[in-house]
Amino acid sequence: MGDRTPIEAVVYSCPPERVNAVLEVFEEFGLGNEFVLPGADQPGPSDRRSLKLGRGYIHSDISVGSCAEIAAVLPPEAAWKVWEDPKYEHLGEVHLNHPDLGVFVADCDAQGHPVFTSEQIYRLIERTDADRVQLGHLTGRTWEIALEQLDAANKEIVIPADAPPASAPLQAVALNQLAAGPSRWMPPDAPGQERSRPAADR
């Protein structure tokens, strides 16, 4: 039997017509509301076939490597984060997806934050001449900011699995730091390059 570890997935935005696909993935891998914090709403019957944005869907004991399997089948049209915790001497793994940016993958800590060795950081700084925008794209910070914005706009919205298209009150994606000019810089090997085109300077 291989190593096992906790895993968590959070969806920040999802087209209503793709909610059922997300829930099917969660059900296949056994992700649910295993832990309820004091003061938080208890999951009820109405939650069974609906997706709550910003809520952590958790499996406390899953095979190491399941994170990549889950990320591979979640809809790219949704914005989500899925990560598995470090285990023994190994770091965890996080997958961040934004419909405009594509997927970013990195080693991570138990909170799902990308982590890098000092040598990796030094090489990134040297490669980008310490440009913060470029570093953001290469370290996942661009994805984290984008998902934080969606979380602030959409948190606690509940979308039923059978919701008709365009029925959910989702806020528009607000990516001010990616809107124009040099801030839309992407290295040739950046994740999501094919779906992220430079905007015209304004």
C-alpha positions in Angstrom: 0.0 0.0 0.0 1.4 3.4 -1.0 1.7 6.5 1.2 -1.5 8.4 1.9 -2.0 12.0 2.7 -4.8 14.6 3.2 -6.0 16.5 0.1 -8.2 19.5 -0.4 -9.9 21.2 -3.4 -11.5 24.7 -3.5 -13.5 26.1 -6.4 -13.6 29.9 -6.8 -15.7 30.2 -10.0 -17.5 27.7 -12.2 -19.9 28.0 -15.1 -23.3 26.5 -13.9 -23.2 24.0 -16.7 -19.9 22.6 -15.4 -20.9 22.2 -11.8 -22.1 18.7 -12.2 -18.8 17.7 -13.7 -16.9 19.2 -10.7 -19.2 17.3 -8.3 -18.7 14.1 -10.1 -15.0 14.4 -9.8 -15.3 15.1 -6.1 -17.6 12.2 -5.6 -15.3 9.8 -7.5 -12.3 10.8 -5.3 -14.3 11.0 -2.1 -13.8 14.7 -1.5 -16.4 16.1 0.9 -17.0 18.2 3.9 -15.2 16.0 6.4 -14.3 18.8 8.8 -16.6 21.6 9.9 -15.0 24.4 11.9 -16.8 25.8 15.0 -19.4 28.3 13.9 -19.5 27.1 10.3 -22.7 25.9 8.7 -23.2 22.2 8.9 -23.6 20.5 5.5 -27.2 19.6 5.0 -29.3 17.7 2.4 -29.4 20.8 0.1 -25.6 20.7 -0.2 -25.4 17.2 -1.6 -25.8 18.1 -5.2 -24.6 21.7 -5.2 -21.2 23.4 -5.3 -20.3 26.0 -2.7 -17.6 28.4 -3.9 -14.8 29.0 -1.6 -15.5 25.9 0.5 -12.8 23.3 1.0 -13.7 19.8 -0.2 -11.5 17.4 1.7 -10.3 13.8 1.8 -8.2 13.2 4.9 -6.6 10.0 3.7 -6.0 9.5 0.0 -3.1 8.0 -2.1 -0.2 10.3 -2.7 -0.3 11.5 -6.3 -4.1 11.8 -6.4 -3.8 15.6 -6.6 -2.5 15.4 -10.2 -5.3 12.9 -11.1 -8.0 15.2 -9.8 -6.5 18.3 -11.5 -6.4 16.4 -14.8 -10.2 15.9 -14.8 -11.5 19.1 -13.3 -13.0 21.5 -15.9 -10.5 24.1 -17.2 -13.4 26.6 -17.5 -13.6 26.7 -13.7 -11.2 28.4 -11.4 -9.9 26.1 -8.7 -7.1 25.0 -6.4 -6.3 21.4 -5.4 -3.4 20.3 -3.3 -2.2 17.4 -1.2 -0.2 17.8 2.0 3.5 16.9 2.4 4.2 13.4 3.5 7.3 12.3 5.3 10.3 13.7 3.5 8.3 14.8 0.4 6.7 18.2 -0.2 3.1 18.3 -1.2 1.8 19.3 -4.7 -0.5 22.1 -5.7 -2.4 22.7 -8.9 -3.8 26.2 -9.5 -6.2 26.8 -12.4 -7.6 30.0 -13.8 -9.5 29.9 -17.1 -7.4 32.8 -18.5 -4.0 31.6 -17.2 -4.2 27.8 -17.5 -2.8 25.5 -14.8 0.2 26.2 -12.6 1.8 23.2 -10.7 4.4 23.4 -7.9 5.6 21.7 -4.8 3.7 23.1 -1.8 3.3 23.2 2.0 0.4 22.0 4.0 -1.6 25.1 3.2 -1.2 24.7 -0.6 1.3 27.5 -1.0 4.0 26.9 -3.6 7.4 26.5 -2.1 10.9 26.7 -3.7 14.4 26.0 -2.5 16.8 28.9 -2.1 18.7 27.7 -5.2 15.5 27.8 -7.2 14.7 31.3 -6.0 18.1 32.5 -6.8 17.9 31.2 -10.4 14.5 32.7 -10.9 15.7 36.1 -9.7 18.7 35.9 -12.0 16.5 34.7 -14.9 14.0 37.6 -14.5 16.4 40.3 -13.3 14.2 40.4 -10.2 11.2 41.6 -12.1 8.2 41.1 -9.8 5.7 40.5 -12.6 7.8 37.9 -14.2 8.5 36.3 -10.9 4.8 36.2 -10.2 4.2 34.1 -13.3 7.0 31.7 -12.6 6.2 31.2 -8.9 2.4 31.0 -9.1 1.8 34.3 -7.3 -0.1 35.5 -10.4 -2.5 32.6 -10.0 -2.8 33.1 -6.2 -3.8 36.8 -6.7 -6.3 36.0 -9.4 -7.9 33.3 -7.2 -7.9 35.6 -4.2 -9.9 38.1 -6.2 -12.4 35.5 -7.3 -12.7 34.2 -3.7 -13.5 37.7 -2.5 -16.1 38.2 -5.2 -17.8 34.8 -5.2 -17.3 33.2 -1.7 -20.3 31.4 -0.3 -22.2 31.4 -3.6 -24.0 28.0 -3.9 -24.6 26.7 -7.4 -27.0 23.7 -7.8 -25.8 20.8 -10.0 -28.9 21.3 -12.2 -28.6 25.1 -12.5 -29.3 26.4 -16.0 -26.4 28.1 -17.9 -25.6 31.7 -16.9 -27.9 31.5 -13.9 -25.3 31.9 -11.1 -24.6 35.4 -9.8 -20.9 35.2 -10.4 -18.8 38.3 -10.5 -16.7 39.0 -13.5 -13.0 38.0 -13.4 -11.1 41.0 -12.1 -7.4 40.7 -13.1 -6.3 44.3 -12.9 -2.6 43.3 -12.5 -2.9 41.3 -15.8 -4.9 43.8 -17.8 -2.4 45.6 -20.1 1.2 46.2 -21.2 4.2 44.7 -19.5 1.9 43.2 -16.8 0.7 40.7 -19.3 4.3 39.4 -19.8 4.5 35.6 -20.1 7.6 33.6 -20.5 7.6 31.2 -23.5 7.3 28.2 -21.2 4.7 29.6 -18.8 1.7 27.5 -18.0 -1.4 28.6 -19.9 0.6 30.5 -22.5 -1.7 29.4 -25.3 -4.7 30.8 -23.5 -3.1 34.0 -22.3 -2.5 36.6 -25.1 -0.9 40.0 -24.5 -3.4 42.8 -24.2 -2.8 46.0 -26.2 -1.1 48.7 -24.3 -3.5 51.3 -23.0 
